[in-house]
Amino acid sequence: MNGNEKLNILVVGAGMYVCGRGTSGYGTVLPALCEWRRRGLPLGEVFLAATRPESISYARQRLDSLNELMGTDLALRTFPDDEEGRDPESYMLALREISRPACAIVVVPDHLHCKVAGDCLKAGAHTLVVKPLAPTVKEARELISLQEKHGVYGAVEFHKRFDRANLKLKEVLGQEKLGDPLYFIVEFSQRKSVPSKVFESWVKESNIFQYLGVHYVDIIYFATGAVPRRVMALGQTGWLRDHGIDTYDAVHGTIEWEGPNGKTFLSHIFTNWIDPESTSAMSDQRIKVIGTKGRYESDQKRRGIEMVTDETGVEEPNPDFCSTYPGGSGTVSYQGYGIESLLTFIRDVIELNQNRITIEQLESVRPTFRDTLASTAVVESVNKSLAQSGAWVEVVY
Ligand SMILES: NC(=O)c1ccc[n+]([C@@H]2O[C@H](COP(=O)([O-])OP(=O)(O)OC[C@H]3O[C@@H](n4cnc5c(N)ncnc54)[C@H](O)[C@@H]3O)[C@@H](O)[C@H]2O)c1
């Protein structure tokens, strides 16, 4: 790619994370692409592939209002197009038609990450996959081999690595202000509508630890440089099973880690997706670290804004993840660590194509496929422990 060539982007998936399906918002991926345009940065064609024509028309409607809101003109070429029927292979057609240089952003249910991302890598596209890279180490390793074989860049969209509260934690731990970590406590939960409505069609292919817990597994790995050694996990059923959904309400995972200095510590990660719809934020999340010389507590739900209105009651919006801000001339801009994570990938791909950076250089500073293997290994071990009623399971990867 020379400096004048524009990058084409294929987005695979048109659900909640891409365009806000099932929510009142616009998701994160389309807002990030519009924000790229809003900032006047170079962009080629954007392709969007889903399985059903209805998903495509919904994404188009969302994009129309987003463009109006942001004062942008992002256009999409869509697969299948409005006329055609259901086609789970539509992204393959898009991969054949998209001109190079191109990259792919894969936002499909967890159990399809390996197949879809694998096909993107085989087609020579630098690929960003939403977390978890895959539910098993075997699949994650397969993706790493494909990425290496085809000489393309692969990263996981672990946006919490861009959250300043977590970067501060990494800094504090690196400066050894807390001494040796002894234990981490994480609580992370979302509303009942996530498993019962939004993910209804694939809820059984995941669980709440795999969906939310994995974020903080990655943050602990990122912030400490430690290696996960063994895990044990217990699940509880209740509200979801009573409503015909056969998955855990809550999963509790304990992970034993070995730090770079050879000392061990524990992390206890409590997750659920049965919060009331009336809770004041989409994500209820906090992390606490106890070390031999101090503690660090980060309330990642209550970020300083509380709003109450006749229409929606009490809300505590997260201004740091993916939020609108006045953008000038009556338009809005999108900012936050979710936006930053996606734009960083696009920027990295452009720099790779211009030979200004190498895949090896990105390896030490980004959530690359290889750097996220530990999180996939923990997810797989947690799933094994759940199946063995909470037995300790070695983490192997
Ligand atoms: N919702 C979030 O906040 C969030 C955040 C980060 C990551 N994720 C991850 O993103 C992934 C998708 O989550 P979501 O929230 O968008 O789910 P969703 O159920 O709302 O959407 C999934 C989308 O994938 C599409 N899809 C399925 N098979 C496909 C195929 N063969 N080709 C093209 N499209 C296909 C579906 O049509 C649907 O549009 C999951 O791995 C999830 O863990 C979600």
The ligand as a Tripos MOL2 file, in Angstrom:
@<TRIPOS>MOLECULE
LIG
   44    48     1     0     0
SMALL
NO_CHARGES

@<TRIPOS>ATOM
      1 N1        -22.3960   -6.8100   23.0460 N.am      1 LIG1
      2 C1        -21.2430   -6.3240   23.4870 C.2       1 LIG1
      3 O1        -21.1500   -5.3190   24.2170 O.2       1 LIG1
      4 C2        -19.9840   -7.0020   23.0740 C.ar      1 LIG1
      5 C3        -18.8340   -6.3810   23.4190 C.ar      1 LIG1
      6 C4        -17.6520   -6.9320   22.9970 C.ar      1 LIG1
      7 C5        -17.6560   -8.0940   22.2880 C.ar      1 LIG1
      8 N2        -18.7940   -8.7340   22.0090 N.ar      1 LIG1
      9 C6        -18.6820  -10.0090   21.2900 C.3       1 LIG1
     10 O2        -19.1550   -9.8020   19.9600 O.3       1 LIG1
     11 C7        -19.6400  -11.0350   19.4440 C.3       1 LIG1
     12 C8        -21.0090  -10.7880   18.8960 C.3       1 LIG1
     13 O3        -21.7120  -10.1750   19.9280 O.3       1 LIG1
     14 P1        -22.9860   -9.2540   19.6650 P.3       1 LIG1
     15 O4        -23.2380   -8.6050   20.9670 O.co2     1 LIG1
     16 O5        -22.8450   -8.3890   18.4830 O.co2     1 LIG1
     17 O6        -24.0620  -10.4520   19.3930 O.3       1 LIG1
     18 P2        -25.4330  -10.4700   18.5710 P.3       1 LIG1
     19 O7        -26.0730  -11.7910   18.8450 O.co2     1 LIG1
     20 O8        -26.2020   -9.2360   18.8170 O.co2     1 LIG1
     21 O9        -24.9260  -10.4370   17.0510 O.3       1 LIG1
     22 C9        -24.2510  -11.4750   16.4170 C.3       1 LIG1
     23 C10       -24.2450  -11.1920   14.9510 C.3       1 LIG1
     24 O10       -23.4490  -12.1620   14.2770 O.3       1 LIG1
     25 C11       -24.0690  -12.4200   13.0410 C.3       1 LIG1
     26 N3        -23.6100  -13.6830   12.4740 N.ar      1 LIG1
     27 C12       -23.7480  -14.9290   12.9790 C.ar      1 LIG1
     28 N4        -23.2110  -15.8170   12.1070 N.ar      1 LIG1
     29 C13       -22.7310  -15.1070   11.0590 C.ar      1 LIG1
     30 C14       -22.0910  -15.4470    9.8570 C.ar      1 LIG1
     31 N5        -21.8340  -16.7240    9.5280 N.pl3     1 LIG1
     32 N6        -21.7830  -14.4570    8.9830 N.ar      1 LIG1
     33 C15       -22.0580  -13.1830    9.2790 C.ar      1 LIG1
     34 N7        -22.6610  -12.7900   10.4140 N.ar      1 LIG1
     35 C16       -23.0000  -13.7560   11.2800 C.ar      1 LIG1
     36 C17       -25.5450  -12.4160   13.3540 C.3       1 LIG1
     37 O11       -26.2730  -12.2250   12.1820 O.3       1 LIG1
     38 C18       -25.6240  -11.2240   14.2870 C.3       1 LIG1
     39 O12       -25.7970  -10.0550   13.5270 O.3       1 LIG1
     40 C19       -19.5720  -12.0380   20.5910 C.3       1 LIG1
     41 O13       -18.3990  -12.8230   20.4830 O.3       1 LIG1
     42 C20       -19.5070  -11.1480   21.8200 C.3       1 LIG1
     43 O14       -18.8320  -11.7760   22.9100 O.3       1 LIG1
     44 C21       -19.9650   -8.1860   22.3570 C.ar      1 LIG1
@<TRIPOS>BOND
     1     1     2 1
     2     2     3 2
     3     2     4 1
     4     4     5 ar
     5     4    44 ar
     6     5     6 ar
     7     6     7 ar
     8     7     8 ar
     9     8     9 1
    10     8    44 ar
    11     9    10 1
    12     9    42 1
    13    10    11 1
    14    11    12 1
    15    11    40 1
    16    12    13 1
    17    13    14 1
    18    14    15 2
    19    14    16 1
    20    14    17 1
    21    17    18 1
    22    18    19 2
    23    18    20 1
    24    18    21 1
    25    21    22 1
    26    22    23 1
    27    23    24 1
    28    23    38 1
    29    24    25 1
    30    25    26 1
    31    25    36 1
    32    26    27 ar
    33    26    35 ar
    34    27    28 ar
    35    28    29 ar
    36    29    30 ar
    37    29    35 ar
    38    30    31 1
    39    30    32 ar
    40    32    33 ar
    41    33    34 ar
    42    34    35 ar
    43    36    37 1
    44    36    38 1
    45    38    39 1
    46    40    41 1
    47    40    42 1
    48    42    43 1
@<TRIPOS>SUBSTRUCTURE
     1 LIG1         1 GROUP 0 **** ****
